Amino acid sequence: MKTVIVALSLVAPLAAAATPASAQQDPEERARIEDLTRRLNGAPPAPQRAAPERAAPQGAASPTAQAAPQAPPSRPTPAPAASPPAAARQDPAERARIDDLTRRLNGAPASATPASPTPSSAVPSPAPQPQSPRPTTLPQAAPRTPSAPPPAAPVRSPQPAPAPAPQGLSAAERAALPFRIDLPPGFQLVEGRAAPGAHVYSARKAGKTYLMIYAGPSSQFPIYDGEQVTVGGRVSVVTTEGQRRIAMEHLFQRSAEPAEIHVWLMAQDGADRDEAERIAQTVDPK
C-alpha cells in the first residue's frame, strides 16, 4: 500500500507540468475571449457550453482505486448569466490594442492610432464674424500745390575787359610825322584807326582827348560853323564868344602827300578848350 501512494505522489507533479497553458486557463475566460474575437470579426456568438470535466491522468490509478465503485454523474451546472462584453468594460486604449492584434492575426494592415480628443476639441469654435466689404477705390490724396521755385540768381552779363591804355607815339615816331606839334607835359599823341591811305591822331591827357589831327587825301572840313579866315596858307574857322575870337579848326593843303592836314578841337568849353586851342596853334606841316 505504501508503494502505491509513493507512485501517485511522483506521477501527479509530472502530469501537472505536462498540461498545456490552454488547459490551465479558466474555461469561462477563454470562452469570453473567443466570443469577443467572433464579435470583432463579425461572426455570430458561439453557443454556451458546459465546462469540460478534467480527466484523470492515465496510469496513475491503483488497483484499489479501480475497484472502487464510480460516483454517479454530477448534474450539469447551469451556465452563468451572460455578462456584458469585455469590450464595453475596457478602456479605449486597451480596445484599440486588441483591435490591432486582431487585424494582425487576420492579415490586415494595422490601423492608425486615432489621436485622443483634447478638451478644446469638444468646445464648438465660434462662427466667423462677417467682415465689412473693403472699398474698391482708395481715397485719393489732395494734389499738392507746387511750391514756387526759388528766385533765380540774377545773371550778370560778363563785363567787357577794359581796353588796354593806348600807347603814345615815341619821340622817333613823332619825328617821322608829316607835321610838327608841341605838346605840354602830361600829353601824348596817340594814333587811331582811319580810312585806307589816311591817319588819325589824338592829343590826350589823363585819358581825355583835347584835339584831333587828320592826315590824308581828303578831310571833312569844315566841322564847325563860323567865319573862315585864311592866314599863312591855312584856312581857320573862327567863332566869336563875347569879345573873344576862338579858332575851332584849321585846314592845311599841300601838293605832296598827305594832301590835307585837318586839325579841330574836341574840348568845347572852359580851361580844357583854351588848352586845346593853344596846342592846335602849334601844328604846322613839314
TAKA-V896931 format. One record per residue. N is the residue number from 1. RES is the residue in three letters. NEAR is the number of other C-alpha atoms within 8 Angstrom. Layout:
N|RES|NEAR ; N|RES|NEAR
This chain:
1|MET|4 ; 2|LYS|5 ; 3|THR|6 ; 4|VAL|8 ; 5|ILE|8 ; 6|VAL|8 ; 7|ALA|9 ; 8|LEU|10 ; 9|SER|8 ; 10|LEU|8 ; 11|VAL|9 ; 12|ALA|8 ; 13|PRO|8 ; 14|LEU|8 ; 15|ALA|9 ; 16|ALA|7 ; 17|ALA|6 ; 18|ALA|6 ; 19|THR|8 ; 20|PRO|6 ; 21|ALA|6 ; 22|SER|5 ; 23|ALA|7 ; 24|GLN|7 ; 25|GLN|8 ; 26|ASP|7 ; 27|PRO|7 ; 28|GLU|7 ; 29|GLU|8 ; 30|ARG|9 ; 31|ALA|8 ; 32|ARG|10 ; 33|ILE|8 ; 34|GLU|8 ; 35|ASP|10 ; 36|LEU|11 ; 37|THR|9 ; 38|ARG|11 ; 39|ARG|10 ; 40|LEU|8 ; 41|ASN|6 ; 42|GLY|6 ; 43|ALA|7 ; 44|PRO|6 ; 45|PRO|7 ; 46|ALA|5 ; 47|PRO|4 ; 48|GLN|5 ; 49|ARG|5 ; 50|ALA|8 ; 51|ALA|6 ; 52|PRO|4 ; 53|GLU|4 ; 54|ARG|4 ; 55|ALA|4 ; 56|ALA|4 ; 57|PRO|6 ; 58|GLN|5 ; 59|GLY|4 ; 60|ALA|8 ; 61|ALA|8 ; 62|SER|7 ; 63|PRO|6 ; 64|THR|6 ; 65|ALA|7 ; 66|GLN|8 ; 67|ALA|6 ; 68|ALA|6 ; 69|PRO|5 ; 70|GLN|4 ; 71|ALA|4 ; 72|PRO|4 ; 73|PRO|4 ; 74|SER|4 ; 75|ARG|4 ; 76|PRO|5 ; 77|THR|5 ; 78|PRO|5 ; 79|ALA|7 ; 80|PRO|4 ; 81|ALA|4 ; 82|ALA|4 ; 83|SER|4 ; 84|PRO|6 ; 85|PRO|8 ; 86|ALA|8 ; 87|ALA|7 ; 88|ALA|6 ; 89|ARG|7 ; 90|GLN|8 ; 91|ASP|6 ; 92|PRO|6 ; 93|ALA|6 ; 94|GLU|8 ; 95|ARG|10 ; 96|ALA|9 ; 97|ARG|8 ; 98|ILE|8 ; 99|ASP|9 ; 100|ASP|10 ; 101|LEU|8 ; 102|THR|9 ; 103|ARG|11 ; 104|ARG|10 ; 105|LEU|7 ; 106|ASN|6 ; 107|GLY|6 ; 108|ALA|7 ; 109|PRO|6 ; 110|ALA|7 ; 111|SER|5 ; 112|ALA|4 ; 113|THR|5 ; 114|PRO|4 ; 115|ALA|4 ; 116|SER|4 ; 117|PRO|6 ; 118|THR|6 ; 119|PRO|6 ; 120|SER|5 ; 121|SER|7 ; 122|ALA|7 ; 123|VAL|6 ; 124|PRO|5 ; 125|SER|4 ; 126|PRO|4 ; 127|ALA|4 ; 128|PRO|4 ; 129|GLN|4 ; 130|PRO|4 ; 131|GLN|4 ; 132|SER|4 ; 133|PRO|4 ; 134|ARG|4 ; 135|PRO|5 ; 136|THR|4 ; 137|THR|4 ; 138|LEU|5 ; 139|PRO|4 ; 140|GLN|4 ; 141|ALA|4 ; 142|ALA|4 ; 143|PRO|4 ; 144|ARG|4 ; 145|THR|4 ; 146|PRO|4 ; 147|SER|4 ; 148|ALA|4 ; 149|PRO|4 ; 150|PRO|4 ; 151|PRO|4 ; 152|ALA|4 ; 153|ALA|4 ; 154|PRO|4 ; 155|VAL|4 ; 156|ARG|4 ; 157|SER|4 ; 158|PRO|4 ; 159|GLN|4 ; 160|PRO|4 ; 161|ALA|4 ; 162|PRO|4 ; 163|ALA|4 ; 164|PRO|4 ; 165|ALA|4 ; 166|PRO|5 ; 167|GLN|5 ; 168|GLY|8 ; 169|LEU|11 ; 170|SER|6 ; 171|ALA|6 ; 172|ALA|7 ; 173|GLU|8 ; 174|ARG|8 ; 175|ALA|7 ; 176|ALA|6 ; 177|LEU|7 ; 178|PRO|7 ; 179|PHE|8 ; 180|ARG|11 ; 181|ILE|9 ; 182|ASP|7 ; 183|LEU|8 ; 184|PRO|5 ; 185|PRO|4 ; 186|GLY|6 ; 187|PHE|10 ; 188|GLN|10 ; 189|LEU|10 ; 190|VAL|12 ; 191|GLU|10 ; 192|GLY|8 ; 193|ARG|6 ; 194|ALA|7 ; 195|ALA|6 ; 196|PRO|4 ; 197|GLY|6 ; 198|ALA|11 ; 199|HIS|12 ; 200|VAL|12 ; 201|TYR|11 ; 202|SER|13 ; 203|ALA|13 ; 204|ARG|13 ; 205|LYS|10 ; 206|ALA|6 ; 207|GLY|5 ; 208|LYS|6 ; 209|THR|11 ; 210|TYR|15 ; 211|LEU|14 ; 212|MET|13 ; 213|ILE|11 ; 214|TYR|13 ; 215|ALA|13 ; 216|GLY|13 ; 217|PRO|10 ; 218|SER|6 ; 219|SER|10 ; 220|GLN|5 ; 221|PHE|6 ; 222|PRO|7 ; 223|ILE|7 ; 224|TYR|7 ; 225|ASP|7 ; 226|GLY|7 ; 227|GLU|8 ; 228|GLN|8 ; 229|VAL|8 ; 230|THR|8 ; 231|VAL|7 ; 232|GLY|4 ; 233|GLY|7 ; 234|ARG|10 ; 235|VAL|11 ; 236|SER|14 ; 237|VAL|15 ; 238|VAL|13 ; 239|THR|11 ; 240|THR|8 ; 241|GLU|7 ; 242|GLY|5 ; 243|GLN|5 ; 244|ARG|6 ; 245|ARG|9 ; 246|ILE|9 ; 247|ALA|10 ; 248|MET|12 ; 249|GLU|15 ; 250|HIS|12 ; 251|LEU|12 ; 252|PHE|11 ; 253|GLN|9 ; 254|ARG|8 ; 255|SER|5 ; 256|ALA|5 ; 257|GLU|8 ; 258|PRO|11 ; 259|ALA|12 ; 260|GLU|15 ; 261|ILE|14 ; 262|HIS|13 ; 263|VAL|12 ; 264|TRP|12 ; 265|LEU|14 ; 266|MET|10 ; 267|ALA|10 ; 268|GLN|7 ; 269|ASP|7 ; 270|GLY|6 ; 271|ALA|6 ; 272|ASP|10 ; 273|ARG|13 ; 274|ASP|9 ; 275|GLU|9 ; 276|ALA|13 ; 277|GLU|12 ; 278|ARG|8 ; 279|ILE|11 ; 280|ALA|13 ; 281|GLN|6 ; 282|THR|9 ; 283|VAL|10 ; 284|ASP|7 ; 285|PRO|8 ; 286|LYS|5
